[in-house]
Amino acid sequence: MNIVKENTSDLTAVLKVNISEKDYTEKVENVLKDYRKKARIDGFRPGKVPTGLIKKMYGKGILVEEVNKLISESLTNYIRDEKLNILGEPLPTENQKTADFDTETEFEFSFDVALAPEVEVKISKKDKVPYYEIKVDKKLLETHTDNYARRFGEFKDVEETTDNEMLTGNFVQLNAEGNVLENGIKAEEVKITIEYIKDEEIKKSLAGQKVGDVVKLDVRKAYPSDSEIASMLRIDKEVAKNVTGDFQFEIAKVQRFDKAEINQELYDKAFGKDIVKSDAEFKAKVTEEIKSNFVRETDYRFLIDAKEKFVQKINPELPTEFLKRWLTVANEGKFTAEQIEEEFPKFEDDLKWQLIKDQIIRDNEIKVEEKDVLEAAKEVTAAQFAQYGLANLPDEQLEQYAQEILKKDNERRNLYEKKFEDKVVDFIKDSVKLDTKEITVEEFQKLWETEEKKDKKKSK
């Protein structure tokens, strides 16, 4: 077996794979022997079917399969051994002659390949990239302070309803005359919150009610969603679809949610005993937290701007026609040629950035170690727990959950890629001149709206 590489341009080549009879004969014979042992054909005992008959029945299919395996293995080994940095995957040449497996014993298969361009990445303080810092203004500080008050607030029993209390009580279905329906739907200790009821008249009817009061309401008007009714009445969704009319609701408990006061008790619950001891320290802590929360977003924005700058500056040449053809083949049945053409500019920019990023990693010997990935997994775990109000978990517990994440190959691979990207971002931040701009959250969000419009324009 022999492979010859012929360059067709600076960025494309043809790999010609020549396969002779001796390359596949033994493999085909071994498969035929295995077929003969397992074949079950009427008139012959197991394992005694004549070899000629097996060859006649299965020989061509086996030959095709083994030759295809040889092609795949030889291409993979050749690309690895010759250290070819290719883009996409090898594609059969468009003028490839169809092999005649009935009469031919030697074959030549040709494959087009795209070669990654050589990329020279020069980054210095002459390169200026915007870096946005979120301004922690009064409004943002008040919003986050209110979030803490809500997070550590609680429901308290009250005597009478107004407009947003949570009621606990028992539902009983009524008939058309307003009497309890025999064998009707019943649900005990159901919790409903007045402000989430959809019908304004029903909301008004619940104002001024007390524990022990019995009210009548149309659950279909109060909650038009079948899912909500099914969940509230603890019935099957299919049954809920047919629920109409009034229900009796006997109020067993009235509770109002009170936000926590911003005081030492809240400070201790939120940050640990005596970590924060004053209003000024609390505001400083929240301000620090806000800035920390936005670092990931501002770094990601920096990555977008750095990508745009260096893709335009370096602008590696790509074998465009090959890549479009490869995308068409790879996504056959998923996307039309028109869709691929429309999305190609974005794909092209992403590929150019990947080449630039890989070159930065090689030039600067950037490495990601297992401990880096473990820390990333712990950050993911901590963020997940924080969503449920569980902060400051012990490191041992975080690591235990992180190790579970890393057992999933896909998660591990994504975290490795993320850490490489983080390190590239850090390298670029250290290497360029940061054009630091302090902006509000609203202004920061508008940047993304502008980015979205830019992407749409590029696709047209």
Secondary structure, DSSP 8 states (H G I E B T S, - for coil): -EEEEEESSSSEEEEEEEE-HHHHHHHHHHHHHHHHHH---TTS-TT-S-HHHHHHHHHHHHHHHHHHHHHHHHHHHHHHHTT--EEEEEEE-TT-----TTT-S-EEEEEEEEE---------TTSEEEEEEE---HHHHHHHHHHHHHHT-EEEE-SB--SS-EEEEEEEEB-TTSSB-TT--EEEEEEEEGGG-S-HHHHHHTTT-BTT-EEEEEHHHH---HHHHHHHHT--HHHHTT--SEEEEEEEEEEEEE---SSHHHHHHHH-TTT--SHHHHHHHHHHHHHHHHHHHHHHHHHHHHHHHHHHHH-----HHHHHHHHHHHTTTTS-HHHHHHHHHHHHHHHHHHHHHHHHHHHTT----HHHHHHHHHHHHHHHHHTTT--S--HHHHHHHHHHHHTSHHHHHHHHHHHHHHHHHHHHHHHSEEEEEEE-HHHHHHHHHHHHHHHHHHH-
